[in-house]
Amino acid sequence: MNLTDVLAIVAEHQNERGISNWLKMGNTYGLKSYGVGLTKLRKIAKKIVRNRQLALECWESDYYDLKVIGLLIDEPNKITLEQAEKQVEDLGAGMLSHVFSACDATLAKSKIAFDLAVSWQNSDSIPRKKSAYGLLYELSKNKRDKRLSDQFFLSTISLINQSIDNEPKAVRLSMGSALMGIGKRNRTLNKAAIDVAERVGAIDFNEDGKKCEPFDILKHLTSDYLTQKFEANDR
């Protein structure tokens, strides 16, 4: 499969409503779109074998939909630091930032994910800081990497608590997601995350006239499912 093939598949799923919504965005960063939703793009990507060269070609396209697919079909073991640093500078449009660092991101499966997350936490760049916490959300699911210890995550929770109040909305939401993921690992981290979630409260992310429920981290960290999971682990 080549770039032309991928473009043809995406074009087959063109969505007029999606295109209309895309054009209503304040800034599309010069990208065009076939209006295909993220769920459908993920399904398309799953049918394409991971292909490093094709992923890079999709990313260089001026179609948003192809950029998303490029992020999804890349090969984790071949992603380089130079590539990640370049791509993070170009995440302004649509859901690119989400697909880049969260949403079961390919980057989170790479060898450089941990180091990037740690480095970008301290960056003055909003896209990098947002991506750092997106990666940390994904890494919170990893129980094999010994670097991802309770002590590491407790330090992360502490950093979130110290800085979340002064961050822009996009970073606050990403921090909230990381806090939620970390707090689901075990009782110790859950308690520490709840303490911060109670102080911070629900994060409002409404904009452009949209009315969405605020992101209630505490609700996720105190769910019956999670309580039962911890109780089962204690047996």
N, C-alpha and C positions, 0 to 999 in steps of 0.2 A: 504494500500500500504506500502511496506517495501523497504529497500535499494536495494535488489535484483531486485524488480520490476522497480525501478527508473533507475537502471543501464541498465536493458534490454531495456527500452524505449529509453534511450540515445543512446545505441548501435544500435538501429534500424535506427537512424538518422546519423550514422557515415558518415563523409565527408572526402574523401581522400585528397582533396585539403586543407581542414582545417588542417588535420593532418600534411601534408607537411609543411604548414606555421608554425604550432606549433613547429615542429622539427627544423625549421630554426631560431627560436628565440635564442637570445644569452644565455638566462638562463631560463629554465622552472621550476627551483626550485624543481627538482625531481618529478614533476607531469607528469602524462600521460594525454592524451586527445583523445577523439573521433573526434575532429575537428568540433564539432557542433557550429555554430555561435550563438552569443548572442540573436539575434531576435528569433531564433528557441528555444533556451533554455528558454526564457521568455514565449513562447507559451506553452512549456511543463510544466513549473512551474505553469501556470495558471490552468492547468487541475488537479493539485495535491492540495488537501485540505491542508491549513496551518497546519503544524504538527511540533511541537517543537522538539520532539525526533528525528523524521526523518530528520529534518533540521540539527541537530547536527551531526547525523550519516553521512549525505552527506558531511558536512564540513570536517569531519575527514577522508574522502576518499582520496586516492592518485590520483584521477581523477579530473582534473580542471573543467570539465563540471559539475560534481556532486557538487563541492564546490560552483559553481555559483547558482545551483538550491537550495542548502542549504541556501544560503543567501536570496533567493527569497521567500522561503516557510516558513521561520521562523515566529513565532508569536510575533508581536511588543510588546505586553504588558508583555511578558515573557523574553525579552532580558535583560541581566544583565550587570552591569558595568564591572564585571570580564570577562565576555564573550567578550564584545567589545574590552577591552584592550588586550585580548589574540588574537583575530582575526586580529586586526589592525597590529599585528606583522608579519602576514603571508599573505600579500597582494601583493607579488612581481610579481606574474605571470598573464599574460594576462589582462583581464578586471576586475579582482577581486576587485581592488580598486574602480573602477567606480561603480560596482554593490553594493559594501559595503556601500558607502556613498551618491551616487547620483543615477541617472537612476531610479527615483521613489523608492529609497532604503527603505527596510523594517526598517532598523535602524532609518531612519529619522522620522518614524511614532511612535517610541518608546518614553517612558516617559523620557528617559535619553538623548535624542538627543540634546536638547538645552544645557544642562550642558556640554556634551561632546564637542560640537562645541566651546563653550566658552573656555573650558580648553585646548583643543588641538590647538587652535589658537596660544597659547604661548609656545607650545612644541618645543623642539629642534629636535624631531623626524620627518623626512620628511613624512612618511606614515600618522602620526597623523595630521600634519599640512595640508597636502593635503586633508585628510578626513574631517577636520574641515570645510574647505571651500566648500567641496562637500555637507556636511550637511546643511551649510548655504544657499547654492543654493536651496536645497529642502525646507528648512524652509521659504525661501522668498516667497513661494507659500501659506503659511499658514496665513490666515487673522483672525484666531480665537484666537490664543495665545496672550494674552496681553503683554507678555514679548517681543514680536517681534514688538516693537514700532519703530516709525521713528527715535527716538533718539538712540535706540540700533543700528539700521542699519546705521545711520549716523556715529556712532562711528566705526562701522565695515568698512565702506568706508574709513574713515580716516586712520585706521590701514593698510588697503590694500595699500593706497597711500604711506604711510611711508615705507613700507617694501617690496613691490612687486619687486622693482628693484634689490634687493639683494637675491632673492629666486631662487632655482633651477627651471628648466623649468616645471617640473610636478606640483610644487606648484603654479607657476605663472599662469598656465592654470586653475587650480582649483580656484584660486583667481579671475581670469577673469570671470569664470562661475558664481561665487557668485556675483560679481559686476553686471553682466548682469541681473541675477535674481532679485537682490535688486532694480536695476534701473527700473524694469518693474512694481513695486508696485504702485507708484504714481508720480506725477510731482515733488514733493520736492526731493524725492530720485533719480528720473531720472536725474534731473539737477546736483546733487552732483556726481552721477556716471559718467555722461558725462564728467564732468570736469577732472576726473581721467582718463577716457578712452582716452580723447584727449591727455593727457600728456604721457600716457604709449604707445599708439599706438597699432597696431596689434601685436599679440604674435605669433612668429614663432615656430612651434613645429615639424618641419621636422627632421627626423633622419633615419638612416639605409637606406639612398638612396631614401626614400619615398618623393614624391612631393605633399604636401597638401597645400591648401590655409591657410595662417595665420589666426589665430582666431581674427577677427575684432569685438571687443566688441562694438565700437562706431556704427557700422553698425546696430547692433541689437537694440541699445538704441535709434536710430533715425529713425527707420523704419516707413513707412507710417501707418502701422497697429497700432503701439503703439501710434503714434500721434493722430490718429482717436479715439483710445480707451480713451485717456485722455480728448479729446474734448467732447466725449460723456458723460463722467463722470462729466464734468463741467456744463452740461446742466441741 
